[in-house]
């Protein structure tokens, strides 16, 4: 392909609206164009990279499933049947956009963010016997999510490309066998081939309300990643911060003498750091108390040490409820007699269940809310002012410096970007559609399911975040839009003729090449080549012709080498 055929142009200056490395570089290099927040057009170079990613992915998915293509529109009834129509927060609705269209057909549909509501009844039509199972099918599809904050270029979009695979099984054992022995190895092979294998780790994450298993996320180490991964030292065990079990570093002095409890005025001061400074105490001595209400209306008070946040998923599992949410202000006031921000464990009604995080243990003379607006209690102690809990729990969100409870070692913590995930769905969706199969004895039994996702456009963004330097992109060879960037320098006809000859030879040898035969300066061509980031650069100029050779350089190296003309194709193949 010729650069003048791309219909795009590069840009030397960073974009003012680019909020990430990938958004800036991919836009400046002519790979994508931002149509609106969270929506991008893939330009010729970007589309080639995305196709390469998806072709590699197909190769690995074809080994464990069959490809199909599902619709983007689904009826409201399908989503209502699974109970997700009014609970999934990112759903888009599609309907007629104007009066003319509404006169033709005034219907409303879900614009799919995921496809369980489509694939489950579809497979149900064909798989009715144990002889039909197990089976697995995948698609690569455009998905839509009503992201509250579309940001970070291709990493968080409202419209994006996604591979989702679904598997169907007769037993839990078979589902787990597919999950661990087929899906995960296939993912590992894919990430290895696109160049992310050595920096991508399997990370335990929430499995949702319907799964007994942790889900597995594939997290790529990335300094600009949105997730925090907690890795147990000297092991392969990694946790997403949202579920990482943690033990707070011990804080407190066993020899400290008990002091008299007192209430102190701190009007309008509810932030932990601000409160500690105002009271002239350590942040670790403060206590954050939050009130929650379960789906059955039960009240729960959760206490964590200052500097930590309450992890609602951990708390929900400790309480044993299906769901819980922060108590509304009027309920907080009714229970505590105070405005939000001044709740504390002392004097709460007996109907309120108290859950103390393990970070609050071993402290003396600590602070907590006084259950009076603008008031804080100081020098609170267990056994005297508040009952010593029978058990302390882990209900906090882990942070850097915390210990793994199992090994007692401090976690290694790093930022990462999620590039894929696998879930065990068990029978959540098959139950919703009454999807059963008949076993050998003719008895009906439930179908077990799993789902497995990879955001292909997101991976393109992550590759740009990981593989770049100060001057541009540096694509791994497997996904690069072209293997070779051929530059012509000078206006001599001999240079142009030689370039055309080499261009034809490379193409005939099956080597993808982008030729820059524009009427542009050498500096502009070199800068654009670095920005675009094709793995190999070849330069033909009057100087190289005199040497009867071609200048070759890897994008990842500063060194150049002159190759004999007859060895160029062989060298690149090697």
C-alpha positions in Angstrom: 0.0 0.0 0.0 1.1 3.6 -0.7 0.9 6.2 2.0 -0.8 8.6 -0.3 -3.7 6.0 -0.6 -4.4 6.0 3.2 -6.7 9.1 3.0 -5.2 10.1 6.4 -2.4 12.3 7.6 -0.2 12.2 10.6 0.1 15.0 13.2 3.2 16.2 15.0 1.6 17.8 18.0 -0.2 16.0 20.8 -4.0 16.3 20.8 -5.4 18.6 23.5 -8.4 16.2 24.1 -6.3 13.1 24.3 -6.6 11.7 27.9 -4.2 8.7 27.4 -1.2 7.6 25.5 -3.2 5.3 23.2 -5.7 8.1 22.3 -2.9 10.5 21.5 -0.6 8.2 19.5 -3.2 6.3 17.6 -4.9 9.5 16.6 -1.7 11.4 15.6 -0.4 8.4 13.7 -3.7 8.0 11.7 -5.0 4.7 13.2 -8.2 6.0 14.7 -10.4 9.1 14.6 -12.6 10.2 17.5 -16.1 10.6 16.3 -17.5 11.6 19.8 -16.8 10.6 23.4 -16.3 6.9 23.6 -16.8 6.3 19.8 -13.9 5.9 17.3 -13.6 5.3 13.6 -10.9 2.8 12.7 -8.9 4.2 9.8 -7.0 2.1 7.3 -3.9 1.5 9.5 -6.0 0.9 12.6 -8.4 -1.4 10.8 -5.5 -3.5 9.6 -4.1 -3.9 13.2 -7.6 -4.7 14.5 -8.1 -7.3 11.8 -4.7 -8.9 12.6 -5.6 -9.1 16.3 -9.0 -10.7 15.5 -7.5 -13.1 13.0 -5.0 -14.4 15.6 -7.9 -14.6 18.1 -10.0 -16.6 15.6 -7.2 -19.1 15.2 -7.1 -19.8 19.0 -10.9 -19.7 19.4 -11.5 -22.1 16.5 -9.7 -24.8 18.5 -12.3 -24.6 21.3 -15.5 -23.4 19.6 -17.3 -22.5 16.4 -17.8 -19.0 15.1 -21.1 -17.4 14.5 -22.5 -13.8 14.4 -25.3 -12.6 16.6 -27.5 -9.5 16.2 -26.9 -6.2 17.9 -30.6 -5.7 18.7 -32.5 -7.8 21.2 -36.1 -7.6 22.4 -36.8 -6.1 25.7 -38.6 -9.3 26.7 -35.4 -11.4 26.4 -33.6 -9.1 28.9 -36.6 -8.9 31.2 -36.7 -12.7 31.3 -33.2 -12.8 32.8 -34.0 -10.0 35.3 -31.4 -7.8 33.8 -33.4 -5.3 31.9 -33.7 -3.0 35.0 -30.5 -4.0 36.8 -27.7 -3.7 34.2 -26.6 -0.1 34.5 -24.9 0.3 31.1 -27.7 -0.8 28.7 -28.5 1.3 25.7 -31.9 1.3 24.1 -32.5 1.5 20.3 -35.7 3.0 18.9 -36.9 5.1 16.1 -35.1 8.5 16.0 -37.9 10.7 14.5 -41.6 11.0 13.8 -41.2 9.7 10.3 -39.5 6.6 11.4 -41.9 6.0 14.3 -44.8 6.0 11.9 -43.1 3.1 10.1 -42.2 1.1 13.2 -42.3 2.4 16.8 -40.5 -0.4 18.6 -37.8 -0.4 21.3 -34.9 -2.8 21.6 -31.9 -3.3 23.7 -28.6 -2.5 22.0 -26.6 -5.4 23.3 -23.7 -4.9 25.7 -23.4 -8.7 26.0 -25.2 -11.6 24.4 -26.3 -14.2 27.0 -29.9 -13.2 26.3 -29.4 -14.1 22.6 -27.1 -17.1 22.7 -28.9 -19.1 25.4 -32.3 -19.4 23.7 -30.6 -19.9 20.4 -28.6 -23.0 21.6 -31.7 -24.1 23.4 -33.4 -24.6 20.0 -30.9 -27.1 18.9 -29.4 -28.8 22.0 -32.0 -30.8 23.8 -30.2 -34.1 24.6 -27.0 -35.0 26.4 -25.8 -36.1 23.0 -25.8 -32.5 21.8 -23.6 -31.3 24.7 -21.0 -30.0 25.4 -20.8 -27.3 22.8 -19.3 -23.9 22.4 -19.7 -20.9 20.1 -18.1 -17.5 19.8 -18.5 -14.3 17.9 -16.6 -11.1 17.3 -19.1 -8.3 17.4 -19.6 -4.6 18.0 -20.9 -4.0 21.5 -22.4 -1.0 23.2 -22.2 0.2 26.8 -23.6 3.4 28.3 -20.3 4.2 30.0 -20.7 7.0 32.6 -17.2 8.3 31.8 -15.9 7.2 28.4 -12.2 7.8 28.7 -8.7 6.5 28.1 -9.1 6.3 24.3 -9.9 2.7 23.3 -9.8 1.4 26.8 -13.2 2.6 27.9 -15.6 3.2 25.0 -19.3 3.3 24.5 -18.9 1.4 21.2 -16.2 -1.2 20.9 -15.3 -4.6 19.4 -15.6 -7.7 21.5 -15.1 -11.4 21.2 -17.5 -13.4 23.4 -17.6 -17.1 23.6 -20.2 -19.2 25.4 -20.0 -22.9 26.4 -22.8 -25.3 27.4 -22.3 -28.4 29.5 -24.2 -31.3 31.1 -22.4 -31.1 34.5 -20.5 -28.6 36.7 -17.4 -30.8 36.4 -17.5 -30.6 32.6 -18.0 -26.8 32.7 -15.0 -26.4 35.0 -12.9 -28.7 32.9 -13.6 -26.6 29.8 -12.9 -23.4 31.9 -9.5 -24.4 33.2 -8.2 -26.8 30.5 -9.5 -25.3 27.3 -10.5 -21.6 27.7 -7.7 -20.4 29.8 -4.9 -22.1 27.8 -6.4 -20.8 24.6 -6.4 -17.3 26.1 -2.8 -17.7 27.2 -1.8 -18.8 23.6 -3.5 -15.8 22.1 -1.9 -13.2 24.4 1.5 -14.8 23.8 1.1 -14.5 20.1 0.0 -10.8 20.1 3.0 -9.9 22.2 1.4 -9.5 25.6 2.1 -12.9 27.1 5.2 -12.1 29.2 3.4 -9.2 30.9 -0.1 -10.6 31.3 -1.2 -12.4 34.5 -4.2 -14.4 35.4 -6.0 -12.4 38.2 -8.7 -13.6 40.5 -11.8 -11.3 40.4 -15.4 -11.3 41.4 -17.5 -14.1 40.0 -20.8 -12.3 40.6 -23.8 -13.5 42.6 -24.4 -16.6 40.6 -21.0 -18.2 40.6 -19.2 -20.2 43.3 -15.9 -19.5 41.4 -13.8 -16.5 41.2 -13.8 -15.2 37.7 -10.4 -14.9 36.0 -9.2 -11.7 34.5 -6.2 -11.4 32.2 -4.4 -8.3 33.4 -1.6 -6.7 31.4 1.0 -4.8 33.4 0.7 -1.3 32.3 1.8 1.9 34.1 -1.4 3.7 32.9 -3.8 0.8 33.6 -7.1 1.4 35.4 -6.9 -1.6 37.7 -4.6 -2.5 40.7 -3.4 -6.0 40.9 -2.2 -7.6 44.2 0.3 -10.4 43.7 1.4 -12.8 46.5 5.2 -12.6 46.4 7.0 -15.6 44.9 3.8 -17.1 43.6 1.5 -16.8 40.5 -1.5 -15.9 42.7 -2.9 -12.5 41.8 -6.0 -10.7 42.9 -7.9 -7.8 41.5 -8.1 -5.1 44.2 -11.9 -5.4 44.3 -11.6 -8.8 46.0 -8.0 -9.1 47.3 -8.0 -10.6 50.8 -5.8 -8.3 53.0 -4.4 -7.9 56.4 -3.5 -4.4 57.5 0.0 -3.7 58.8 -0.2 -3.9 62.6 -0.7 -0.5 64.2 -1.0 0.4 67.9 1.0 0.2 71.1 0.1 -2.5 73.6 1.7 -0.5 76.4 -0.4 2.6 75.8 -2.5 3.5 78.8 -6.2 3.9 78.5 -7.4 7.5 78.5 -10.7 9.0 79.4 -13.2 9.1 76.6 -14.4 12.5 75.5 -16.5 14.0 72.8 -15.0 16.8 70.7 -16.7 19.3 68.4 -15.5 19.1 64.8 -18.1 21.0 62.8 -18.3 20.0 59.2 -15.2 17.8 59.4 -15.8 14.3 58.1 -12.8 13.4 55.9 -10.3 11.1 57.6 -7.2 13.1 56.7 -8.8 16.4 57.6 -10.2 15.0 60.8 -6.9 13.5 61.9 -5.2 16.8 61.4 -7.9 18.7 63.2 -7.8 16.4 66.2 -4.0 16.1 66.1 -4.1 12.3 66.0 -2.8 9.7 63.6 -5.0 8.7 60.6 -4.8 5.1 61.9 -6.5 6.1 65.1 -9.6 7.3 63.3 -12.5 5.0 62.5 -14.7 5.1 59.5 -18.3 3.9 60.2 -20.7 3.3 57.3 -24.3 2.2 57.6 -25.8 -0.2 55.0 -29.2 -1.8 54.5 -29.7 -5.3 53.0 -32.4 -6.3 50.5 -34.5 -7.5 53.5 -34.2 -4.1 55.2 -31.7 -5.2 57.9 -29.2 -2.5 59.0 -25.5 -3.2 59.1 -22.7 -0.9 60.5 -19.3 -1.5 59.0 -16.2 -0.1 60.7 -12.7 0.2 59.1 -9.5 1.9 60.2 -8.9 5.4 58.9 -7.2 5.2 55.5 -9.3 2.3 54.3 -12.6 2.0 52.4 -15.3 -0.5 53.0 -15.5 -3.2 50.4 -19.1 -3.8 49.8 -18.7 -7.2 48.1 -16.6 -8.6 51.1 -19.2 -7.1 53.5 -22.1 -8.7 51.6 -20.5 -12.1 51.9 -19.8 -11.7 55.6 -23.4 -10.6 56.3 -24.7 -13.4 54.1 -27.1 -11.2 52.1 -27.9 -11.0 48.4 -27.4 -7.3 48.1 -26.8 -4.2 50.2 -26.5 -0.5 49.7 -25.6 2.5 51.7 -28.4 3.5 54.0 -30.2 6.7 52.8 -29.6 9.9 54.8 -33.0 9.8 56.5 -32.4 6.2 57.7 -28.9 7.1 59.0 -30.4 10.0 61.0 -33.1 7.8 62.4 -30.6 5.2 63.6 -27.9 7.5 64.9 -29.7 10.8 65.6 -27.0 12.5 63.5 -26.3 13.7 60.0 -24.4 11.5 57.6 -20.7 11.5 58.4 -20.9 11.3 62.2 -22.1 7.7 62.7 -20.2 5.6 65.3 -20.6 2.2 66.9 -21.4 3.4 70.4 -25.1 3.4 71.3 -26.5 2.1 68.0 -29.8 0.1 68.3 -29.3 -3.6 69.0 -31.0 -4.3 65.7 -28.0 -3.0 63.9 -25.4 -5.7 63.1 -21.8 -4.4 63.9 -19.1 -5.7 61.6 -15.5 -4.7 62.5 -12.6 -4.9 60.1 -9.5 -6.6 61.3 -7.6 -3.3 60.7 -9.5 -1.8 63.7 -8.1 -4.4 66.2 -5.2 -3.9 68.6 -5.9 -0.2 68.9 -6.4 1.8 72.1 -7.8 5.3 72.5 -9.2 5.4 69.0 -11.6 7.9 67.5 -15.1 7.2 66.1 -18.2 9.2 65.3 -20.3 10.2 68.3 -23.7 9.8 66.7 -24.2 13.5 67.2 -23.9 16.0 64.3 -20.5 17.6 64.3 -19.2 15.6 67.2 -16.5 13.0 67.4 -15.6 10.6 70.3 -11.9 10.4 71.3 -10.2 7.7 73.4 -12.7 5.0 72.6 -11.6 1.5 73.8 -12.9 -2.0 73.4 -14.4 -3.6 76.5 -15.0 -0.3 78.1 -16.9 1.9 75.6 -17.8 -0.6 73.0 -18.0 -4.4 73.2 -15.0 -6.3 72.0 -16.1 -8.1 68.8 -16.3 -11.9 68.9 -14.5 -11.8 65.5 -12.8 -9.3 63.3 -13.4 -9.6 59.6 -11.7 -8.5 56.4 -14.2 -6.0 54.9 -11.8 -3.4 53.5 -10.6 -2.7 50.1 -6.9 -3.6 50.0 -4.2 -1.0 49.5 -0.5 -0.9 48.9 1.4 -2.1 51.9 -1.2 -4.7 53.0 -0.3 -8.3 53.7 -1.6 -11.5 52.1 -3.4 -13.2 55.0 -2.2 -16.6 53.9 1.5 -16.1 53.7 1.9 -13.0 55.9 3.9 -11.4 53.1 3.4 -7.9 51.8 1.7 -7.9 48.4 3.5 -6.8 45.3 1.1 -4.2 43.8 1.1 -2.9 40.2 -1.2 -1.2 37.8 -2.7 -3.2 34.9 -5.2 -3.1 32.1 -7.8 -5.9 31.8 -7.6 -7.5 28.4 -9.8 -10.5 28.8 -12.0 -12.5 31.3 -13.6 -15.9 31.8 -16.7 -16.5 34.0 -18.5 -19.6 35.1 -22.2 -18.8 34.8 -23.5 -22.1 36.2 -27.3 -22.2 35.5 -28.2 -18.6 35.9 -29.2 -18.0 32.3 -30.3 -21.6 31.4 -32.7 -21.4 34.4 -34.1 -18.1 33.1 -35.0 -19.6 29.8 -35.9 -23.0 31.3 -33.1 -24.6 29.2 -32.9 -28.3 30.1 -31.5 -31.4 28.4 -32.5 -35.0 28.7 -29.9 -37.4 30.1 -29.4 -41.1 29.2 -32.4 -42.0 31.3 -34.7 -39.4 29.8 -34.6 -37.2 32.9 -34.5 -33.4 32.4 -31.4 -31.7 33.9 -30.1 -28.1 34.0 -27.5 -26.9 31.5 -24.3 -25.4 32.9 -22.8 -22.4 31.1 -19.6 -20.4 30.9 -18.7 -17.1 29.2 -15.4 -15.9 28.0 -14.7 -12.4 26.7 -11.8 -10.4 25.0 -12.2 -6.8 23.9 -10.3 -6.7 20.7 -10.4 -2.9 20.2 -9.4 -2.6 23.8 -6.3 -4.8 23.2 -5.3 -2.5 20.3 -5.4 0.4 22.8 -3.4 -1.6 25.4 -0.8 -2.6 22.8 -0.3 1.1 22.1 0.0 1.9 25.8 2.6 -0.8 26.3 4.6 -0.7 23.0 5.7 2.9 22.3 8.5 5.3 23.0 9.0 9.0 23.0 8.5 9.4 19.3 5.8 6.9 18.5 4.4 3.4 18.3 6.4 0.1 18.2 4.0 -2.6 17.1 4.8 -6.3 17.7 5.3 -8.0 14.4 2.2 -10.2 14.7 -0.2 -7.3 14.8 1.5 -4.5 12.9 -0.4 -3.0 10.0 2.6 -3.8 7.7 5.8 -5.7 8.2 7.9 -3.2 6.3 7.9 0.6 5.9 9.8 1.5 2.7 11.0 5.1 2.4 12.3 6.8 -0.7 14.6 9.8 -0.1 15.3 12.2 -2.9 13.8 13.1 -6.2 16.1 11.1 -8.5 14.4 8.9 -11.0 16.8 6.1 -10.2 15.8 6.1 -6.5 12.1 6.0 -7.5 12.7 3.2 -9.9 14.7 1.1 -7.4 12.0 1.7 -4.8 9.3 0.5 -7.1 11.3 -2.6 -8.0 11.9 -3.5 -4.3 8.2 -2.7 -3.5 7.1 -5.2 -6.1 9.6 -7.9 -4.9 8.5 -7.6 -1.3 4.9 -7.9 -2.3 5.6 -10.9 -4.5 7.3 -12.5 -1.6 4.3 -12.2 0.6 5.7 -9.4 2.8 3.2 -6.6 3.6 4.8 -3.3 2.8 3.8 0.3 3.1 5.8 2.6 0.7 6.3 6.2 1.5 6.7 7.7 -2.0 5.3 11.1 -1.0 7.0 14.3 -2.1 8.2 15.1 1.5 11.4 15.8 3.2 13.6 13.0 4.7 13.0 14.4 8.2 9.2 14.2 7.8 9.4 10.7 6.4 11.6 9.5 9.2 9.4 11.1 11.9 6.2 9.6 10.4 7.8 6.2 10.2 8.7 6.3 13.9 5.3 7.6 14.8 3.5 4.9 12.8 5.7 2.2 14.3 6.0 -0.5 11.6 8.6 -3.1 12.8 11.1 -2.8 9.9 12.2 0.3 8.0 13.9 0.2 4.6 15.4 3.3 3.1 16.4 3.8 -0.6 18.4 6.9 -1.5 21.1 8.0 -3.8 23.6 7.0 -1.2 22.3 3.5 -0.7 22.2 3.0 -4.5 25.9 3.9 -4.7 26.5 1.2 -2.1 24.3 -1.2 -4.1 22.3 -1.8 -1.0 19.3 -0.8 1.1 19.4 0.7 4.6 17.5 -1.5 7.2 16.5 -0.6 10.8 14.3 -2.2 13.3 11.8 0.1 15.0 13.0 -1.1 18.4 16.7 -0.4 17.7 18.8 2.7 17.0 21.2 0.8 14.9 21.0 0.8 11.1 22.5 -1.7 8.7 23.1 -1.7 5.0 21.8 -4.8 3.3 22.9 -6.1 -0.1 20.1 -5.7 -2.5 19.9 -9.4 -3.3 19.7 -10.3 0.4 16.8 -7.9 1.5 13.9 -10.3 1.0 15.8 -13.2 2.5 16.8 -11.1 5.5 13.3 -9.9 6.2 11.9 -13.4 6.0 14.4 -14.6 8.5 
